[in-house]
Amino acid sequence: MQVINFVTDWYNQIMKTDKKFKRSACAVANTLDILGDKWTLLVIRDLFLGKKTYSEFQKSPEKIPTNILAERLKRLLSADIISKQSYQQNPPRYAYQLTQKGEDLAPLLKAMLIWGNQYIPGTISLQRIEKIIARRQAQQRNRQ
Amino acid sequence: MQVINFVTDWYNQIMKTDKKFKRSACAVANTLDILGDKWTLLVIRDLFLGKKTYSEFQKSPEKIPTNILAERLKRLLSADIISKQSYQQNPPRYAYQLTQKGEDLAPLLKAMLIWGNQYIPGTISLQRIEKIIARRQAQQRNRQ
């Protein structure tokens, strides 16, 4: 136990060094401060699947409440994970897309998906989603 | 837009097929139902770092509130992500450890850590944590 205490005390120590962080200097803790809830990564999943608009996000089967969706989009914009472009003036409508920072969440989402599919029977596999994405990309190529 | 709608409608459809799920059949949504909050993955991080007991978890710099820690340990036990062993009778004390299902969260935690360290300046890198873990393992080997 003594060795473990030495190491974990050391880790506790280096995580505490920088006072600018809300909870600690741990990269996991800081990521969770942005993404750690039941909804944010579902909006990011939808963006990876090609959804762009408020109404498309709302059509997802989890039925995200409209106030939560608005708050999460705001938070993702201010964290520079997504950007938005106006596509209609009256009433104002925006199309959202992942920034590079957002695109770089792909490995995290993939790891979550693989684990979930492995341990929660009946969930949709990465293979099945990849087929969907491949079909989408093929159709987009055919249009061009 | 029509092609995207076709694909996302299809995805919406297959996610809705199985009624046994709380929100959808999406592996990400179901994983978030277990792990989607600001604290659960920090307890799992601590277990990966070698912490085992209630008081060790509480010493982490994020200062997890005691009622949240108790609730999260209960949830992780019932999800079979951790197991516990009694190490003291009066008062009862338990040592927690990751099950295989819990150990398999390593890629998820690693992806979170890499992203966080890349985009949140000042957070601790995976390399630094790996050094800590290597030192711990070396010390454990030396004890044997």
Chai-1 contact restraints between the chains, C-beta under 6 A:
chainA,res_idxA,chainB,res_idxB,connection_type,confidence,min_distance_angstrom,max_distance_angstrom,comment,restraint_id
A,V3,B,Q139,contact,1.0,0.0,6.0,A-B,restraint_1
A,I4,B,G50,contact,1.0,0.0,6.0,A-B,restraint_2
A,V7,B,I132,contact,1.0,0.0,6.0,A-B,restraint_3
A,V7,B,R136,contact,1.0,0.0,6.0,A-B,restraint_4
A,T8,B,L49,contact,1.0,0.0,6.0,A-B,restraint_5
A,T8,B,K51,contact,1.0,0.0,6.0,A-B,restraint_6
A,Y11,B,L49,contact,1.0,0.0,6.0,A-B,restraint_7
A,Y11,B,I132,contact,1.0,0.0,6.0,A-B,restraint_8
A,N12,B,P61,contact,1.0,0.0,6.0,A-B,restraint_9
A,M15,B,P61,contact,1.0,0.0,6.0,A-B,restraint_10
A,K16,B,P61,contact,1.0,0.0,6.0,A-B,restraint_11
A,D18,B,G122,contact,1.0,0.0,6.0,A-B,restraint_12
A,R23,B,E62,contact,1.0,0.0,6.0,A-B,restraint_13
A,S24,B,P61,contact,1.0,0.0,6.0,A-B,restraint_14
A,S24,B,E62,contact,1.0,0.0,6.0,A-B,restraint_15
A,A25,B,T123,contact,1.0,0.0,6.0,A-B,restraint_16
A,A25,B,I124,contact,1.0,0.0,6.0,A-B,restraint_17
A,A27,B,L113,contact,1.0,0.0,6.0,A-B,restraint_18
A,A27,B,G116,contact,1.0,0.0,6.0,A-B,restraint_19
A,A27,B,N117,contact,1.0,0.0,6.0,A-B,restraint_20
A,A27,B,T123,contact,1.0,0.0,6.0,A-B,restraint_21
A,A27,B,I124,contact,1.0,0.0,6.0,A-B,restraint_22
A,V28,B,R45,contact,1.0,0.0,6.0,A-B,restraint_23
A,V28,B,M112,contact,1.0,0.0,6.0,A-B,restraint_24
A,V28,B,L113,contact,1.0,0.0,6.0,A-B,restraint_25
A,A29,B,L42,contact,1.0,0.0,6.0,A-B,restraint_26
A,A29,B,E62,contact,1.0,0.0,6.0,A-B,restraint_27
A,N30,B,G116,contact,1.0,0.0,6.0,A-B,restraint_28
A,N30,B,I120,contact,1.0,0.0,6.0,A-B,restraint_29
A,N30,B,T123,contact,1.0,0.0,6.0,A-B,restraint_30
A,T31,B,M112,contact,1.0,0.0,6.0,A-B,restraint_31
A,T31,B,G116,contact,1.0,0.0,6.0,A-B,restraint_32
A,L32,B,K38,contact,1.0,0.0,6.0,A-B,restraint_33
A,G36,B,D37,contact,1.0,0.0,6.0,A-B,restraint_34
A,G36,B,K38,contact,1.0,0.0,6.0,A-B,restraint_35
A,D37,B,G36,contact,1.0,0.0,6.0,A-B,restraint_36
A,K38,B,L32,contact,1.0,0.0,6.0,A-B,restraint_37
A,K38,B,G36,contact,1.0,0.0,6.0,A-B,restraint_38
A,L42,B,A29,contact,1.0,0.0,6.0,A-B,restraint_39
A,R45,B,V28,contact,1.0,0.0,6.0,A-B,restraint_40
A,L49,B,T8,contact,1.0,0.0,6.0,A-B,restraint_41
A,L49,B,Y11,contact,1.0,0.0,6.0,A-B,restraint_42
A,G50,B,I4,contact,1.0,0.0,6.0,A-B,restraint_43
A,K51,B,T8,contact,1.0,0.0,6.0,A-B,restraint_44
A,P61,B,N12,contact,1.0,0.0,6.0,A-B,restraint_45
A,P61,B,M15,contact,1.0,0.0,6.0,A-B,restraint_46
A,P61,B,K16,contact,1.0,0.0,6.0,A-B,restraint_47
A,P61,B,S24,contact,1.0,0.0,6.0,A-B,restraint_48
A,E62,B,R23,contact,1.0,0.0,6.0,A-B,restraint_49
A,E62,B,S24,contact,1.0,0.0,6.0,A-B,restraint_50
A,E62,B,A29,contact,1.0,0.0,6.0,A-B,restraint_51
A,K101,B,Y119,contact,1.0,0.0,6.0,A-B,restraint_52
A,P107,B,A111,contact,1.0,0.0,6.0,A-B,restraint_53
A,L108,B,A111,contact,1.0,0.0,6.0,A-B,restraint_54
A,L108,B,M112,contact,1.0,0.0,6.0,A-B,restraint_55
A,L108,B,W115,contact,1.0,0.0,6.0,A-B,restraint_56
A,A111,B,P107,contact,1.0,0.0,6.0,A-B,restraint_57
A,A111,B,L108,contact,1.0,0.0,6.0,A-B,restraint_58
A,A111,B,A111,contact,1.0,0.0,6.0,A-B,restraint_59
A,M112,B,V28,contact,1.0,0.0,6.0,A-B,restraint_60
A,M112,B,T31,contact,1.0,0.0,6.0,A-B,restraint_61
A,M112,B,L108,contact,1.0,0.0,6.0,A-B,restraint_62
A,L113,B,A27,contact,1.0,0.0,6.0,A-B,restraint_63
A,L113,B,V28,contact,1.0,0.0,6.0,A-B,restraint_64
A,W115,B,L108,contact,1.0,0.0,6.0,A-B,restraint_65
A,G116,B,A27,contact,1.0,0.0,6.0,A-B,restraint_66
A,G116,B,N30,contact,1.0,0.0,6.0,A-B,restraint_67
A,G116,B,T31,contact,1.0,0.0,6.0,A-B,restraint_68
A,N117,B,A27,contact,1.0,0.0,6.0,A-B,restraint_69
A,Y119,B,K101,contact,1.0,0.0,6.0,A-B,restraint_70
A,I120,B,N30,contact,1.0,0.0,6.0,A-B,restraint_71
A,G122,B,D18,contact,1.0,0.0,6.0,A-B,restraint_72
A,T123,B,A25,contact,1.0,0.0,6.0,A-B,restraint_73
A,T123,B,A27,contact,1.0,0.0,6.0,A-B,restraint_74
A,T123,B,N30,contact,1.0,0.0,6.0,A-B,restraint_75
A,I124,B,A25,contact,1.0,0.0,6.0,A-B,restraint_76
A,I124,B,A27,contact,1.0,0.0,6.0,A-B,restraint_77
A,I132,B,V7,contact,1.0,0.0,6.0,A-B,restraint_78
A,I132,B,Y11,contact,1.0,0.0,6.0,A-B,restraint_79
A,R136,B,V7,contact,1.0,0.0,6.0,A-B,restraint_80
A,Q139,B,V3,contact,1.0,0.0,6.0,A-B,restraint_81
